[in-house]
Amino acid sequence: MPQMMKAAIFIEPGRIVLDDRRVPDVGPLDALLRITTTTICGTDIHILKGEYPVERGRVVGHEPVGVIEKLGSAVSGYEEGQRVIAGAITPCGWSNASLSGDHAQCGRDAPHGYKTMGGWRFGNTIDGAQAEYLLVPDAMANLAPVPDGLTDEQVLMCPDIMSTGFSGAESGGIRIGDTVAIFAQGPIGLCATGGARLMGASRIIAVETVPERMAAAKAMGADFVIDFNKEDPVEAIRRITGGRGVDVAIEALGTQATFEAALRVLRPGGVLSSLGVYSKDLKIPLDAFAAGLGDHTIRSTLCPGGKERMRRLIDVIAAGRFDARRLVTHRYGLDDIENAYALFAEQADGVLKIAITP
């Protein structure tokens, strides 16, 4: 095993560069993965732009698919050479948050005064997955084996995008026969669309303007796709629902405009399921919130992690219920990751997700 590796490192706002980094040492409860495929997330772009602060010198990325290179001395139930994924969120299994069932909130205070986003650690408070090797903490709580019949690209969305998008539908409490609106059809919004269909929504309304994403929304199960550059989505959704509003609105972008629109299209007693990562304070309009008297529920969700969550998502893919491969639109080698970041940050060339291979 080499002593050094290539890794994408946050230098300062506006600069993530590929550089050399020591291969991590493996502690008793850890596992070292040799990364075979990873990807870039919208949250990484928030880091790149300085909208979410991480420590300078941090290896970024939180969506790993790989092979176990080395196991910690106390790890059992796995073998070196085994193909696995680990969720973007890595609960330890024994914290107060984990034992309370809030696995995504199982985290530790970030160093140097940086705030931590729940239990998100890879690429945030510890080094992440855009590298040749990744150290996975609490391996027995987080590693999920990948069946031989599935490719890296089939399971690449499980660690974050698929888990997050599906959780938006789950947190919304979608029931059979519900009408659901999903604001933004980026990778997370598309997975939320697929999740809403799996949970039994009878009418799914997607809001987007990029033609490739509008087409993808239809493929994922949207019955209506509203181009917000051509019509007011609030008025369009009111028209489609006959003025009733939607049972669940999922916000998957992280802006004031989409949050407010999602609130305005809810029926009385409806649920706003918030998935977006917000970089500014939100304001709740008095009328849209019915002055606090509308029986609305606002739920925020951080990507569920842990090996059981990953197992369930892998099973959904293996059963043919969801095809995540259609989300991979571009492929780059790790050596070319700086160009991949430029493409993804600009949302050019119809990009949805980029498969990065060392």
C-alpha positions as CSV (number, residue, x, y, z in Angstrom):
1,M,0.0,0.0,0.0
2,P,1.4,3.4,-0.9
3,Q,2.2,6.0,1.7
4,M,0.9,9.0,-0.3
5,M,-2.2,9.5,-2.3
6,K,-3.9,12.1,-4.6
7,A,-6.7,14.1,-3.0
8,A,-9.0,17.1,-3.8
9,I,-8.2,19.6,-1.1
10,F,-10.0,22.8,-0.1
11,I,-7.4,25.6,-0.1
12,E,-9.6,28.7,0.2
13,P,-12.9,30.0,-1.2
14,G,-12.7,29.6,-5.0
15,R,-9.9,27.0,-4.9
16,I,-10.2,23.2,-4.6
17,V,-7.1,21.6,-6.0
18,L,-5.7,18.1,-6.5
19,D,-2.6,17.6,-4.4
20,D,-0.6,14.9,-2.5
21,R,-1.7,13.8,1.0
22,R,-0.6,11.0,3.3
23,V,-2.7,7.8,3.3
24,P,-4.5,7.8,6.7
25,D,-3.5,5.5,9.5
26,V,-6.2,3.0,10.5
27,G,-7.5,3.0,14.1
28,P,-9.1,0.0,15.8
29,L,-12.7,0.8,14.8
30,D,-11.8,2.2,11.3
31,A,-11.7,0.9,7.8
32,L,-9.5,2.2,5.0
33,L,-11.3,2.2,1.6
34,R,-9.5,2.3,-1.8
35,I,-12.0,4.6,-3.7
36,T,-13.1,3.2,-7.0
37,T,-15.8,5.8,-7.8
38,T,-17.0,9.0,-6.1
39,T,-18.7,12.2,-7.2
40,I,-19.2,15.9,-6.6
41,C,-22.2,17.2,-4.6
42,G,-23.9,20.5,-4.6
43,T,-22.7,20.9,-1.0
44,D,-19.1,20.7,-2.2
45,I,-19.9,23.7,-4.4
46,H,-21.1,25.6,-1.3
47,I,-17.7,24.8,0.2
48,L,-15.9,25.9,-3.0
49,K,-17.7,29.2,-3.0
50,G,-17.1,29.8,0.7
51,E,-20.8,29.6,1.6
52,Y,-20.2,26.7,4.0
53,P,-17.0,26.9,6.0
54,V,-14.6,24.0,6.4
55,E,-11.0,24.0,7.6
56,R,-8.4,24.9,5.0
57,G,-6.6,21.8,3.9
58,R,-9.6,19.6,4.2
59,V,-10.0,16.7,1.7
60,V,-13.5,17.2,0.3
61,G,-16.2,14.8,-0.8
62,H,-18.7,12.5,0.9
63,E,-20.0,9.9,-1.6
64,P,-17.7,6.9,-1.6
65,V,-17.8,3.6,-3.4
66,G,-14.7,1.5,-2.9
67,V,-12.9,-1.7,-1.8
68,I,-11.8,-2.3,1.8
69,E,-8.0,-2.0,1.8
70,K,-7.4,-2.4,5.5
71,L,-9.6,-3.1,8.5
72,G,-9.0,-1.9,12.1
73,S,-8.1,-4.5,14.7
74,A,-11.5,-4.4,16.4
75,V,-13.6,-4.5,13.2
76,S,-15.4,-7.8,12.5
77,G,-18.0,-8.9,10.0
78,Y,-16.1,-7.6,6.9
79,E,-13.2,-8.7,4.8
80,E,-10.3,-6.8,3.1
81,G,-11.0,-6.7,-0.6
82,Q,-14.8,-6.5,-0.1
83,R,-16.7,-3.9,-2.2
84,V,-18.7,-1.5,0.0
85,I,-20.2,1.9,0.2
86,A,-20.5,4.2,3.2
87,G,-23.1,6.9,3.7
88,A,-22.2,10.6,3.6
89,I,-23.4,10.7,7.2
90,T,-21.5,8.3,9.5
91,P,-23.3,7.6,12.8
92,C,-21.2,5.9,15.5
93,G,-24.2,3.9,16.8
94,W,-23.7,4.6,20.5
95,S,-24.1,8.4,20.8
96,N,-27.2,10.0,22.4
97,A,-28.4,11.0,18.9
98,S,-28.0,7.5,17.6
99,L,-29.6,5.9,20.5
100,S,-32.5,8.3,20.2
101,G,-33.0,7.2,16.6
102,D,-31.7,10.5,15.2
103,H,-28.7,8.9,13.4
104,A,-28.1,11.7,11.0
105,Q,-27.5,14.0,14.0
106,C,-24.8,11.8,15.4
107,G,-21.8,14.2,15.2
108,R,-19.0,15.8,17.1
109,D,-18.2,19.5,17.4
110,A,-16.1,20.6,14.5
111,P,-12.6,21.9,15.2
112,H,-11.5,25.5,15.1
113,G,-15.0,26.9,15.7
114,Y,-16.4,25.7,12.4
115,K,-20.0,24.7,12.8
116,T,-21.0,21.1,11.9
117,M,-24.0,20.2,9.9
118,G,-25.6,17.5,12.1
119,G,-23.6,14.3,11.7
120,W,-22.0,15.2,8.4
121,R,-18.3,14.5,8.8
122,F,-16.7,13.4,5.5
123,G,-15.3,16.5,3.8
124,N,-16.5,18.6,6.7
125,T,-14.9,17.8,10.0
126,I,-12.8,14.8,8.7
127,D,-11.2,14.2,5.4
128,G,-13.5,13.0,2.6
129,A,-13.9,10.8,-0.4
130,Q,-12.5,12.7,-3.4
131,A,-9.2,10.9,-3.0
132,E,-7.5,7.6,-3.7
133,Y,-8.2,6.4,-0.1
134,L,-10.8,7.2,2.5
135,L,-10.7,6.5,6.3
136,V,-14.2,5.4,7.4
137,P,-14.8,5.8,11.2
138,D,-17.0,3.4,13.1
139,A,-16.8,1.0,10.2
140,M,-19.1,-1.6,11.6
141,A,-21.9,1.0,11.8
142,N,-21.4,2.4,8.4
143,L,-20.0,-0.1,5.8
144,A,-22.6,-1.7,3.5
145,P,-21.5,-4.5,1.1
146,V,-22.3,-4.0,-2.6
147,P,-23.6,-7.1,-4.4
148,D,-21.5,-8.4,-7.2
149,G,-24.3,-7.9,-9.7
150,L,-24.4,-4.1,-9.2
151,T,-21.9,-1.6,-10.7
152,D,-20.3,1.3,-9.0
153,E,-22.5,3.8,-10.9
154,Q,-25.7,2.0,-9.8
155,V,-24.9,2.5,-6.1
156,L,-23.0,5.8,-6.4
157,M,-26.1,7.8,-5.5
158,C,-26.9,5.8,-2.3
159,P,-24.4,7.6,0.1
160,D,-26.1,11.0,-0.3
161,I,-28.2,12.0,-3.2
162,M,-30.6,9.1,-3.2
163,S,-30.8,8.9,0.6
164,T,-31.4,12.6,0.9
165,G,-34.0,12.8,-1.9
166,F,-35.9,9.7,-0.6
167,S,-35.8,11.2,2.9
168,G,-37.5,14.3,1.6
169,A,-40.5,12.1,0.6
170,E,-40.3,10.1,3.8
171,S,-40.2,13.2,6.0
172,G,-43.1,14.7,4.1
173,G,-45.2,11.6,5.2
174,I,-46.4,11.0,1.7
175,R,-49.5,8.7,1.6
176,I,-51.0,6.7,-1.2
177,G,-53.1,9.2,-3.3
178,D,-51.3,12.4,-2.3
179,T,-50.5,15.2,-4.6
180,V,-46.8,16.3,-4.2
181,A,-44.9,19.3,-5.6
182,I,-41.1,19.2,-5.8
183,F,-39.3,22.5,-6.3
184,A,-36.0,22.0,-8.3
185,Q,-35.0,18.9,-10.2
186,G,-31.3,18.8,-9.6
187,P,-30.0,15.4,-8.5
188,I,-31.6,15.6,-5.0
189,G,-34.9,16.8,-6.4
190,L,-35.0,14.1,-9.0
191,C,-34.5,11.5,-6.3
192,A,-37.3,13.1,-4.3
193,T,-39.5,12.7,-7.4
194,G,-38.6,9.1,-7.6
195,G,-39.1,8.7,-3.8
196,A,-42.6,10.3,-4.0
197,R,-43.6,7.8,-6.7
198,L,-42.3,4.9,-4.6
199,M,-44.3,6.1,-1.6
200,G,-47.6,6.2,-3.6
201,A,-48.2,9.8,-4.6
202,S,-50.8,9.8,-7.3
203,R,-49.9,13.2,-8.8
204,I,-46.4,14.6,-8.8
205,I,-45.7,18.1,-9.9
206,A,-42.0,19.1,-10.6
207,V,-40.8,22.7,-10.9
208,E,-37.7,23.3,-13.1
209,T,-36.4,25.2,-16.1
210,V,-33.4,23.3,-17.5
211,P,-34.6,21.2,-20.4
212,E,-32.5,18.2,-19.5
213,R,-33.7,18.2,-15.9
214,M,-37.3,18.6,-17.0
215,A,-37.0,15.5,-19.2
216,A,-35.3,13.6,-16.3
217,A,-38.1,14.6,-14.0
218,K,-40.6,13.0,-16.4
219,A,-38.5,9.9,-16.5
220,M,-38.4,9.8,-12.7
221,G,-42.2,9.8,-12.4
222,A,-43.4,13.5,-12.6
223,D,-46.9,13.8,-14.0
224,F,-46.5,17.6,-14.6
225,V,-43.3,19.6,-15.1
226,I,-43.7,23.4,-14.7
227,D,-41.1,25.7,-16.3
228,F,-40.8,28.5,-13.8
229,N,-39.3,30.8,-16.4
230,K,-42.5,30.6,-18.4
231,E,-45.2,30.7,-15.7
232,D,-45.6,31.3,-12.0
233,P,-45.3,27.9,-10.4
234,V,-47.6,28.8,-7.5
235,E,-50.4,29.8,-9.9
236,A,-49.7,26.8,-12.1
237,I,-49.9,24.4,-9.1
238,R,-53.1,26.0,-7.8
239,R,-54.6,25.5,-11.3
240,I,-53.5,21.9,-11.5
241,T,-54.9,21.1,-8.1
242,G,-58.2,23.0,-8.7
243,G,-57.2,25.5,-6.0
244,R,-56.8,22.8,-3.3
245,G,-53.1,22.9,-3.0
246,V,-50.7,20.0,-2.5
247,D,-50.5,17.6,0.4
248,V,-46.7,17.7,0.5
249,A,-44.2,20.3,-1.0
250,I,-40.6,19.3,-1.2
251,E,-38.0,22.1,-1.4
252,A,-34.8,20.8,-3.0
253,L,-32.8,23.9,-3.9
254,G,-32.2,26.0,-0.8
255,T,-33.4,29.5,-1.7
256,Q,-35.9,31.9,-0.2
257,A,-37.9,31.9,-3.4
258,T,-38.4,28.2,-3.6
259,F,-39.0,27.8,0.1
260,E,-41.7,30.5,0.0
261,A,-43.3,29.0,-3.1
262,A,-43.4,25.6,-1.5
263,L,-45.2,27.1,1.5
264,R,-47.7,28.9,-0.7
265,V,-48.8,25.8,-2.6
266,L,-49.6,23.8,0.5
267,R,-53.2,22.8,1.3
268,P,-54.3,23.7,4.9
269,G,-52.6,21.2,7.1
270,G,-50.0,20.3,4.5
271,V,-46.3,19.5,5.0
272,L,-43.3,21.4,3.7
273,S,-40.3,19.0,3.5
274,S,-37.1,21.0,3.3
275,L,-34.0,19.5,1.7
276,G,-32.2,22.5,0.4
277,V,-28.9,23.7,2.0
278,Y,-29.6,27.4,2.7
279,S,-26.8,29.9,2.7
280,K,-28.8,32.9,4.0
281,D,-31.5,33.5,6.7
282,L,-35.0,32.4,5.6
283,K,-38.1,34.6,6.1
284,I,-41.6,33.1,6.5
285,P,-44.2,35.4,5.0
286,L,-47.2,36.1,7.3
287,D,-49.9,35.3,4.7
288,A,-48.3,32.1,3.3
289,F,-47.9,30.8,6.9
290,A,-51.5,31.8,7.7
291,A,-50.2,33.8,10.6
292,G,-49.2,30.6,12.2
293,L,-52.8,29.2,12.1
294,G,-52.7,27.0,9.0
295,D,-51.8,23.7,10.7
296,H,-48.7,23.6,8.5
297,T,-45.7,21.3,9.3
298,I,-42.2,22.3,8.2
299,R,-39.7,19.4,8.3
300,S,-36.0,19.7,7.7
301,T,-34.0,16.6,6.9
302,L,-30.3,15.7,6.8
303,C,-29.3,12.7,4.7
304,P,-29.9,9.5,6.7
305,G,-26.7,7.4,7.0
306,G,-25.5,4.2,8.5
307,K,-25.2,0.7,7.0
308,E,-28.9,-0.2,7.4
309,R,-30.0,2.8,5.4
310,M,-27.4,2.0,2.7
311,R,-28.6,-1.7,2.7
312,R,-32.2,-0.6,2.1
313,L,-31.2,1.8,-0.8
314,I,-29.1,-0.9,-2.4
315,D,-32.0,-3.3,-2.2
316,V,-34.3,-0.8,-3.9
317,I,-31.8,-0.6,-6.8
318,A,-31.2,-4.4,-6.9
319,A,-35.0,-4.9,-7.1
320,G,-35.2,-2.6,-10.1
321,R,-37.4,-0.1,-8.4
322,F,-35.1,2.9,-9.0
323,D,-32.4,3.4,-11.7
324,A,-29.8,5.8,-10.4
325,R,-27.5,5.4,-13.4
326,R,-29.5,8.0,-15.4
327,L,-28.3,10.6,-13.0
328,V,-24.6,10.1,-14.1
329,T,-24.2,12.4,-17.1
330,H,-20.4,12.9,-17.1
331,R,-17.3,11.0,-16.1
332,Y,-13.8,12.3,-15.1
333,G,-10.7,10.8,-13.7
334,L,-9.5,12.1,-10.3
335,D,-6.5,13.7,-12.0
336,D,-9.0,15.9,-13.9
337,I,-11.2,16.8,-10.9
338,E,-10.5,20.5,-11.1
339,N,-12.1,20.6,-14.5
340,A,-15.0,18.5,-13.2
341,Y,-15.6,21.1,-10.5
342,A,-15.6,23.9,-13.0
343,L,-18.3,22.1,-15.1
344,F,-20.4,21.2,-12.1
345,A,-20.2,24.7,-10.5
346,E,-21.3,26.2,-13.8
347,Q,-24.0,23.6,-14.3
348,A,-22.9,23.4,-17.9
349,D,-23.6,20.9,-20.6
350,G,-26.7,19.5,-18.9
351,V,-24.7,18.0,-16.0
352,L,-26.5,16.1,-13.3
353,K,-23.8,14.1,-11.5
354,I,-20.2,13.4,-12.4
355,A,-18.6,10.0,-11.7
356,I,-15.0,10.5,-10.5
357,T,-12.7,7.5,-10.8
358,P,-9.1,7.5,-9.3
